[in-house]
Amino acid sequence: MTDADPASAAATKHRRLLHVAIACAFAVLLEFVVPFAGTYGFMFSRIFTMRPADVRRAAAFDGRLWTVEQRITLGSGPKRALRWIDPADPSRTGTAGDLDIDGTVWLLGGRDRLWIVGSNRTGWMRDGTLELTKTPPIGWIERAYLRDGVPVLVERTSSTYVVHAWKDGAWTVERKIAPGDSQRTIHLILLSSGSREWMFVDSWDSLHYVPPDAVDDRSKWEEVASMRGTWTVVDLGGEPAAFCIDRSEPNVPVVGYKRGPDGWKEFFRYEAFFGTEVGVVPTGGSDFVVLVEGFPGDTRVVREPGRGFHFPTMFVWLTVALSAWSLLVPLLLAMVLSRIVRRSSPPEVEGAPRPATYATLTRRGAAHIVDTILQSLPLWIGIAIFASEPSRILSKSGFVAAFAVYCGTFLFWGLAWIGFTLMEGWSGRTPGKWLLGIRVVRLDLSPCGLGPAFLRNLLRIADAFMNYVVGLAAAAISERRQRLGDLVAKTIVIRG
């Protein structure tokens, strides 16, 4: 051996270390910067593509459900537009004109037109034509409804409620209402059907029906239910039906009440699960639908009682993309490091009692991906269930169902870890290693055994740091291509 040989070997080793360090640094950059930038870029783009809808003030007209959606555009702020939803196929939606209206907008489905009631403009849409009339500004519109086909609105002031009726193309003050115990009145709800009109008072923690002759006598009010939430009352077949949406509960119950001989009784319950906005829309006779917007622009139509947890498709794909990226980066790093190692060290196991070849880091990385997918099956099954159409969840809370899925995932992962350790101890192979044609053995190529298999898998916690950058770097600079677990357990991974 000449004097140049040690210098050449040292230079080769230094280049190898440098190349490994650069590859690992680049992998860390890809692992954290790309998902961070991608996630925030995705969310930022969604801000300008989402169409949040005001389902609380929606209406049914001409066989469609109508809401007011907001569009966010750069430089000009939010804009409003009429949006329709096909109740038979909620995926079919469309718009029917922009709305230049301030404040809250109520939609009222009439016999021949869709009324649009706002603070500074009122009008209608008929035969696809939108007509709006500018009106003197009105304050906060507490409620809007139709009486004999004509819009009526309730304006809330600091001390009373003012009822306006639409007459000759303008709003006319009809009367003022100051319900008894006004300090406990949160909302005043008026509703009309033909010549009949009903009044309800929403207090802090209950809803009361107010008979026509008992506006100022609270002792004659009928309690609908003691439930804290957002109340709405709709006309179902000529009779009032009250619905409460309780957003303080994680399952967001929507509870409906009807009046009978024995008072007000519950007749409908639906748990919307994280519904940010919920509205009840009569569709004719005693039929109605519940509109639930769980995420901005993600509106679903509910017709039957039950429970539903809806996971928007866009978040499912984002979760899948991030998970795939977390598996892809270590594989890419393993491919790069395999090339570096192949240039600087021979693939044969030196000093072995029989010929053997080290497994490349690429094969080991691919085997790890297969094993990880198998270990994560319960998690992906749970995500698939939550991502499907609103499903029946037998628990009282969506948190319980999600907690059960994660507990099942960790239990399955623990059992799989034990099973994979036993398989490595007995045969040197996990399902991934068997598929890629590699196995774990001791330094003398004898079977791995349960003890070394337990040690190398226990040390996987350290190897997995920074998404397996540590383990791959250790294998790339080790003479026997051993990660930290292999160094402690005195094992190697070979072909065959």
C-alpha positions as CSV (number, residue, x, y, z in Angstrom):
1,M,0.0,0.0,0.0
2,T,1.4,3.3,-1.0
3,D,1.4,6.6,1.0
4,A,-1.3,7.9,-1.4
5,D,-3.7,5.0,-0.5
6,P,-4.6,6.3,3.0
7,A,-5.0,9.8,1.7
8,S,-7.2,8.6,-1.2
9,A,-9.4,6.5,1.2
10,A,-9.7,9.5,3.6
11,A,-10.7,11.8,0.7
12,T,-13.3,9.3,-0.5
13,K,-14.7,9.0,3.0
14,H,-14.9,12.8,3.4
15,R,-16.7,13.1,0.1
16,R,-19.1,10.4,1.1
17,L,-19.8,12.2,4.4
18,L,-20.3,15.5,2.6
19,H,-22.6,14.1,0.0
20,V,-24.6,12.3,2.7
21,A,-24.9,15.5,4.8
22,I,-26.0,17.5,1.7
23,A,-28.6,14.8,0.8
24,C,-30.0,14.7,4.3
25,A,-30.2,18.5,4.6
26,F,-32.1,18.6,1.4
27,A,-34.4,15.9,2.5
28,V,-35.2,17.8,5.8
29,L,-35.9,20.9,3.7
30,L,-38.3,18.9,1.5
31,E,-39.9,17.2,4.5
32,F,-40.8,20.4,6.3
33,V,-40.8,23.3,3.9
34,V,-42.7,21.8,1.0
35,P,-45.7,20.6,3.2
36,F,-45.7,23.9,5.1
37,A,-45.7,25.9,1.9
38,G,-48.1,23.5,0.2
39,T,-50.6,23.5,3.0
40,Y,-50.7,27.3,3.5
41,G,-50.8,27.8,-0.3
42,F,-53.7,25.4,-0.5
43,M,-55.6,27.1,2.3
44,F,-54.8,30.5,0.8
45,S,-56.2,29.4,-2.5
46,R,-59.2,28.0,-0.9
47,I,-60.0,31.4,0.6
48,F,-60.6,32.7,-2.9
49,T,-62.5,29.7,-4.2
50,M,-64.8,28.9,-1.2
51,R,-68.4,30.0,-1.5
52,P,-69.8,30.2,2.0
53,A,-73.6,30.3,1.9
54,D,-76.1,31.8,4.4
55,V,-78.2,28.7,4.9
56,R,-80.0,30.2,7.9
57,R,-81.9,32.5,5.6
58,A,-82.4,30.2,2.6
59,A,-85.6,29.5,0.8
60,A,-87.2,27.0,-1.6
61,F,-88.5,28.2,-4.9
62,D,-89.2,26.7,-8.4
63,G,-88.0,23.3,-7.3
64,R,-84.7,24.5,-6.0
65,L,-83.1,25.6,-2.7
66,W,-81.8,29.2,-2.8
67,T,-79.1,30.8,-0.6
68,V,-76.9,33.9,-0.7
69,E,-73.2,33.0,-1.2
70,Q,-70.2,35.2,-0.6
71,R,-67.3,35.4,-3.1
72,I,-64.0,36.7,-1.9
73,T,-61.9,38.4,-4.6
74,L,-58.6,40.2,-4.5
75,G,-58.8,43.9,-4.2
76,S,-62.6,44.3,-4.2
77,G,-63.6,42.4,-1.0
78,P,-66.5,40.0,-0.7
79,K,-69.3,39.9,-3.2
80,R,-72.7,38.3,-2.9
81,A,-74.6,36.3,-5.4
82,L,-77.8,34.1,-5.5
83,R,-76.9,30.4,-5.4
84,W,-79.2,27.5,-6.1
85,I,-78.9,23.9,-5.0
86,D,-80.8,21.0,-6.6
87,P,-82.4,19.2,-3.6
88,A,-82.4,15.9,-5.5
89,D,-78.7,16.1,-6.3
90,P,-76.9,18.6,-4.0
91,S,-73.8,18.4,-6.1
92,R,-75.6,20.3,-8.8
93,T,-75.4,24.0,-8.0
94,G,-75.3,27.3,-9.8
95,T,-75.6,31.1,-9.5
96,A,-78.3,33.4,-10.8
97,G,-77.0,36.9,-10.4
98,D,-75.0,39.2,-8.2
99,L,-76.5,41.0,-5.2
100,D,-75.4,44.6,-4.3
101,I,-77.1,44.6,-0.9
102,D,-75.8,45.7,2.5
103,G,-76.3,43.8,5.7
104,T,-78.3,40.6,6.2
105,V,-80.2,39.3,3.2
106,W,-83.4,37.2,3.6
107,L,-84.8,35.0,0.9
108,L,-88.5,34.2,0.8
109,G,-90.0,31.7,-1.6
110,G,-93.3,33.0,-3.0
111,R,-95.8,31.5,-5.4
112,D,-94.5,33.2,-8.5
113,R,-91.2,34.8,-7.4
114,L,-88.3,34.6,-5.0
115,W,-88.3,37.6,-2.8
116,I,-85.0,39.2,-1.7
117,V,-85.1,41.3,1.4
118,G,-82.1,43.4,2.5
119,S,-81.3,46.5,4.5
120,N,-81.0,48.8,1.6
121,R,-82.5,46.9,-1.4
122,T,-85.6,44.8,-1.8
123,G,-86.7,42.9,-4.9
124,W,-87.3,39.6,-6.5
125,M,-86.3,37.1,-9.1
126,R,-88.9,35.8,-11.5
127,D,-88.4,33.8,-14.7
128,G,-84.6,34.2,-14.3
129,T,-84.8,38.0,-14.2
130,L,-83.5,39.8,-11.1
131,E,-85.1,43.1,-10.1
132,L,-84.0,45.1,-7.0
133,T,-85.3,48.4,-5.7
134,K,-83.2,50.7,-3.6
135,T,-85.0,51.5,-0.3
136,P,-84.2,53.8,2.6
137,P,-81.8,52.0,5.0
138,I,-83.3,49.8,7.6
139,G,-81.5,48.6,10.7
140,W,-80.9,45.1,11.8
141,I,-83.5,42.8,10.2
142,E,-84.5,40.4,12.9
143,R,-86.9,38.4,10.8
144,A,-88.5,38.4,7.4
145,Y,-91.5,36.3,6.2
146,L,-94.4,36.3,3.8
147,R,-97.9,37.3,4.7
148,D,-100.4,36.5,1.9
149,G,-97.5,36.5,-0.6
150,V,-96.2,39.9,0.6
151,P,-92.9,40.4,2.4
152,V,-92.9,41.5,6.0
153,L,-89.8,42.2,8.1
154,V,-89.1,42.8,11.7
155,E,-86.5,45.5,12.5
156,R,-84.8,45.3,15.9
157,T,-84.1,48.6,17.6
158,S,-82.6,49.3,21.1
159,S,-85.9,49.3,22.9
160,T,-88.5,47.7,20.6
161,Y,-89.3,45.7,17.4
162,V,-90.7,47.5,14.4
163,V,-92.8,45.6,11.9
164,H,-92.5,46.8,8.2
165,A,-94.8,45.6,5.4
166,W,-94.0,45.9,1.7
167,K,-96.5,48.1,0.0
168,D,-96.4,50.0,-3.4
169,G,-92.7,49.3,-3.8
170,A,-91.6,50.6,-0.4
171,W,-91.5,49.6,3.3
172,T,-94.3,50.9,5.5
173,V,-94.2,50.8,9.3
174,E,-97.1,48.7,10.4
175,R,-96.7,48.4,14.2
176,K,-94.3,48.3,17.0
177,I,-93.9,45.4,19.5
178,A,-92.4,45.4,22.9
179,P,-92.9,42.0,24.4
180,G,-93.2,41.6,28.2
181,D,-89.9,41.0,30.0
182,S,-88.1,42.5,27.1
183,Q,-84.8,42.4,29.0
184,R,-84.8,38.6,28.6
185,T,-85.9,38.8,24.9
186,I,-83.1,37.9,22.6
187,H,-85.0,37.4,19.4
188,L,-88.6,38.1,18.3
189,I,-89.9,35.6,15.7
190,L,-93.0,36.3,13.7
191,L,-94.5,33.8,11.2
192,S,-97.7,33.9,9.1
193,S,-99.8,31.3,7.2
194,G,-102.8,32.6,5.4
195,S,-104.7,34.9,7.8
196,R,-103.0,33.4,10.8
197,E,-99.9,34.9,12.5
198,W,-97.8,33.5,15.3
199,M,-95.3,35.1,17.6
200,F,-92.4,33.5,19.4
201,V,-89.9,35.0,21.9
202,D,-86.4,33.5,22.1
203,S,-85.0,34.1,25.6
204,W,-81.5,33.2,26.9
205,D,-82.3,29.6,27.5
206,S,-85.8,28.8,26.1
207,L,-88.3,29.6,23.4
208,H,-91.9,30.6,24.1
209,Y,-95.0,30.8,22.0
210,V,-96.8,34.1,22.6
211,P,-100.7,34.0,22.2
212,P,-102.1,37.1,20.3
213,D,-103.8,38.4,23.5
214,A,-100.8,37.9,25.8
215,V,-98.0,39.9,24.4
216,D,-97.5,41.8,27.7
217,D,-98.5,38.9,30.0
218,R,-95.6,36.5,30.2
219,S,-97.6,34.2,32.5
220,K,-99.7,33.1,29.5
221,W,-96.8,32.3,27.3
222,E,-96.3,28.7,26.3
223,E,-92.8,27.2,26.6
224,V,-91.8,25.3,23.5
225,A,-88.6,23.9,25.1
226,S,-85.8,24.9,27.4
227,M,-82.8,24.7,25.2
228,R,-80.0,27.2,24.6
229,G,-79.2,27.8,21.0
230,T,-80.3,29.5,17.8
231,W,-84.1,29.2,17.2
232,T,-86.0,29.4,14.0
233,V,-89.7,28.8,13.3
234,V,-91.1,27.7,9.9
235,D,-94.6,27.0,8.5
236,L,-95.1,23.2,7.9
237,G,-98.6,22.5,6.5
238,G,-100.2,25.6,8.0
239,E,-98.8,25.0,11.5
240,P,-95.7,26.4,13.1
241,A,-92.7,24.1,13.8
242,A,-89.8,25.4,15.9
243,F,-86.2,24.2,15.5
244,C,-83.3,24.8,17.8
245,I,-79.6,24.6,16.6
246,D,-77.3,24.2,19.6
247,R,-73.7,25.0,18.5
248,S,-72.4,24.8,22.0
249,E,-72.4,20.9,21.7
250,P,-69.8,19.2,19.5
251,N,-72.5,17.1,17.8
252,V,-74.5,20.3,16.9
253,P,-78.0,18.9,17.5
254,V,-80.9,20.3,15.4
255,V,-84.1,19.6,17.3
256,G,-87.6,20.2,15.9
257,Y,-90.8,20.8,18.0
258,K,-94.5,20.7,17.0
259,R,-97.5,21.8,18.9
260,G,-100.0,19.1,19.9
261,P,-102.9,18.5,22.3
262,D,-100.4,17.9,25.1
263,G,-98.2,20.9,24.3
264,W,-95.0,21.1,22.3
265,K,-93.3,17.8,21.6
266,E,-90.1,16.9,19.9
267,F,-90.6,15.3,16.4
268,F,-87.2,15.7,14.7
269,R,-83.6,15.4,15.7
270,Y,-80.4,15.5,13.6
271,E,-76.9,15.8,14.8
272,A,-74.9,17.9,12.3
273,F,-71.4,17.4,13.9
274,F,-69.4,20.6,13.5
275,G,-71.9,22.3,11.4
276,T,-70.9,26.0,11.4
277,E,-74.3,27.1,9.9
278,V,-77.6,25.2,9.9
279,G,-80.9,26.3,8.3
280,V,-84.4,24.8,8.0
281,V,-86.2,25.3,4.7
282,P,-89.9,24.3,4.1
283,T,-90.3,22.7,0.7
284,G,-94.1,22.5,0.5
285,G,-96.8,21.1,2.8
286,S,-95.3,19.5,5.8
287,D,-92.0,18.7,4.1
288,F,-88.8,20.4,4.9
289,V,-85.0,20.0,4.5
290,V,-82.1,20.9,6.8
291,L,-79.2,22.7,5.2
292,V,-75.9,22.1,7.0
293,E,-72.7,23.9,6.1
294,G,-69.9,22.2,7.9
295,F,-67.1,24.0,6.1
296,P,-67.4,27.2,4.0
297,G,-68.9,26.3,0.7
298,D,-69.6,22.7,1.7
299,T,-73.4,22.5,2.0
300,R,-75.3,19.3,2.4
301,V,-79.1,18.6,2.3
302,V,-80.7,16.5,5.1
303,R,-84.2,15.1,4.9
304,E,-84.3,12.5,7.7
305,P,-83.5,12.5,11.4
306,G,-80.2,10.9,12.4
307,R,-76.6,11.7,12.8
308,G,-74.1,12.8,10.2
309,F,-70.4,13.5,10.2
310,H,-69.2,14.9,6.9
311,F,-65.5,15.3,6.1
312,P,-65.0,17.5,3.0
313,T,-63.3,15.8,0.1
314,M,-60.7,18.6,-0.2
315,F,-59.4,17.9,3.3
316,V,-59.3,14.2,2.6
317,W,-57.1,14.7,-0.5
318,L,-54.9,17.1,1.5
319,T,-54.5,14.5,4.2
320,V,-53.7,11.8,1.6
321,A,-51.2,14.1,-0.2
322,L,-49.3,15.0,3.1
323,S,-49.2,11.3,4.1
324,A,-47.9,10.2,0.7
325,W,-45.3,13.0,0.8
326,S,-44.1,11.8,4.3
327,L,-43.5,8.3,2.8
328,L,-42.1,9.5,-0.5
329,V,-39.3,11.8,1.0
330,P,-37.5,9.0,2.9
331,L,-37.7,6.8,-0.2
332,L,-36.2,9.5,-2.4
333,L,-33.5,10.1,0.2
334,A,-32.8,6.3,0.3
335,M,-32.4,6.2,-3.5
336,V,-29.9,9.1,-3.4
337,L,-28.0,7.6,-0.5
338,S,-27.9,4.2,-2.2
339,R,-26.2,5.8,-5.2
340,I,-23.7,7.5,-2.9
341,V,-22.9,4.3,-1.0
342,R,-22.7,2.2,-4.2
343,R,-19.9,4.5,-5.5
344,S,-17.8,4.4,-2.3
345,S,-18.1,0.8,-0.9
346,P,-18.6,-2.7,-2.3
347,P,-22.0,-4.3,-2.0
348,E,-20.6,-7.7,-0.8
349,V,-20.5,-8.6,2.9
350,E,-16.8,-8.9,3.8
351,G,-15.6,-11.7,6.1
352,A,-18.9,-13.6,5.8
353,P,-18.9,-17.5,5.9
354,R,-20.7,-17.5,2.6
355,P,-21.3,-15.0,-0.2
356,A,-23.9,-12.4,0.6
357,T,-24.9,-8.9,-0.7
358,Y,-26.0,-6.0,1.4
359,A,-29.6,-4.8,0.7
360,T,-29.7,-1.4,-0.9
361,L,-31.2,1.5,1.0
362,T,-33.8,1.8,-1.8
363,R,-35.1,-1.7,-1.2
364,R,-35.1,-1.1,2.6
365,G,-37.0,2.2,2.1
366,A,-39.6,0.5,-0.1
367,A,-40.0,-2.3,2.4
368,H,-40.6,0.3,5.1
369,I,-43.4,1.9,3.0
370,V,-45.2,-1.4,2.6
371,D,-45.0,-2.1,6.3
372,T,-46.2,1.4,7.2
373,I,-49.2,1.1,4.9
374,L,-50.2,-2.2,6.5
375,Q,-49.8,-0.8,10.0
376,S,-51.9,2.3,9.1
377,L,-54.9,0.4,7.6
378,P,-57.4,1.2,10.5
379,L,-56.6,4.9,10.3
380,W,-57.2,5.0,6.5
381,I,-60.4,2.9,6.9
382,G,-61.6,5.4,9.6
383,I,-60.8,8.4,7.3
384,A,-62.6,6.7,4.4
385,I,-65.7,6.3,6.6
386,F,-65.7,9.9,7.7
387,A,-65.0,11.1,4.2
388,S,-68.0,9.2,2.8
389,E,-71.5,10.6,2.5
390,P,-72.9,11.7,5.9
391,S,-73.0,8.5,7.8
392,R,-74.9,7.1,10.8
393,I,-72.6,7.3,13.8
394,L,-73.9,5.2,16.7
395,S,-72.1,7.3,19.4
396,K,-73.5,10.5,20.8
397,S,-70.5,12.5,19.8
398,G,-68.3,12.6,16.7
399,F,-65.4,12.9,19.1
400,V,-66.2,9.5,20.5
401,A,-66.2,7.9,17.0
402,A,-62.9,9.7,16.1
403,F,-61.3,8.7,19.4
404,A,-62.4,5.0,18.8
405,V,-60.7,5.1,15.4
406,Y,-57.4,6.5,16.8
407,C,-57.5,4.0,19.7
408,G,-58.0,1.2,17.2
409,T,-55.2,2.5,15.1
410,F,-52.7,2.6,18.0
411,L,-53.8,-0.8,19.2
412,F,-53.4,-2.3,15.7
413,W,-50.0,-0.5,15.3
414,G,-48.8,-2.0,18.6
415,L,-50.0,-5.5,17.6
416,A,-48.4,-5.1,14.2
417,W,-45.1,-4.0,15.8
418,I,-45.1,-7.1,17.9
419,G,-46.0,-9.3,14.9
420,F,-43.3,-7.7,12.7
421,T,-40.7,-8.2,15.5
422,L,-41.6,-11.9,15.9
423,M,-41.4,-12.3,12.1
424,E,-38.0,-10.7,11.9
425,G,-36.8,-12.9,14.8
426,W,-38.0,-16.1,13.3
427,S,-37.4,-15.5,9.5
428,G,-35.7,-12.1,9.3
429,R,-38.5,-10.8,7.2
430,T,-41.6,-8.5,7.6
431,P,-44.2,-8.4,4.8
432,G,-42.4,-5.5,3.2
433,K,-39.0,-7.2,3.4
434,W,-40.5,-10.4,2.0
435,L,-42.0,-8.5,-0.9
436,L,-38.7,-6.7,-1.7
437,G,-36.5,-9.8,-1.3
438,I,-34.4,-8.8,1.7
439,R,-34.0,-10.0,5.3
440,V,-32.3,-9.3,8.6
441,V,-29.5,-11.5,9.9
442,R,-26.7,-11.3,12.4
443,L,-23.1,-10.2,11.5
444,D,-22.2,-13.9,10.9
445,L,-25.3,-14.3,8.6
446,S,-27.0,-16.6,11.2
447,P,-30.8,-16.1,11.8
448,C,-31.6,-12.8,13.5
449,G,-33.4,-14.2,16.6
450,L,-36.0,-12.6,18.9
451,G,-33.5,-10.6,21.1
452,P,-31.7,-8.7,18.3
453,A,-35.1,-8.2,16.4
454,F,-36.6,-6.6,19.6
455,L,-33.5,-4.3,20.0
456,R,-33.4,-3.1,16.4
457,N,-37.1,-2.4,16.4
458,L,-37.1,-0.7,19.8
459,L,-34.3,1.6,18.5
460,R,-36.5,2.5,15.5
461,I,-37.7,5.4,17.7
462,A,-34.3,7.0,17.3
463,D,-33.9,6.0,13.7
464,A,-37.3,7.5,12.8
465,F,-36.3,10.9,14.0
466,M,-36.7,13.6,11.4
467,N,-38.8,11.1,9.3
468,Y,-36.0,8.5,9.2
469,V,-33.3,10.9,8.1
470,V,-31.2,9.9,11.2
471,G,-31.6,6.1,10.4
472,L,-30.8,6.5,6.7
473,A,-27.8,8.8,7.4
474,A,-26.4,6.2,9.9
475,A,-26.9,3.4,7.3
476,A,-25.2,5.5,4.6
477,I,-22.0,6.2,6.6
478,S,-21.8,2.8,8.3
479,E,-19.4,0.3,6.7
480,R,-22.0,-2.4,7.0
481,R,-24.9,-0.1,6.1
482,Q,-26.4,-0.4,9.6
483,R,-28.9,2.0,11.1
484,L,-28.7,2.7,14.8
485,G,-30.9,-0.2,15.7
486,D,-28.7,-2.5,13.6
487,L,-25.6,-1.2,15.3
488,V,-27.0,-1.9,18.8
489,A,-28.5,-5.3,17.9
490,K,-25.4,-6.3,15.8
491,T,-27.5,-7.1,12.7
492,I,-27.3,-6.3,9.0
493,V,-29.8,-6.4,6.1
494,I,-28.9,-8.5,3.1
495,R,-30.5,-9.7,-0.2
496,G,-32.1,-13.1,-0.3
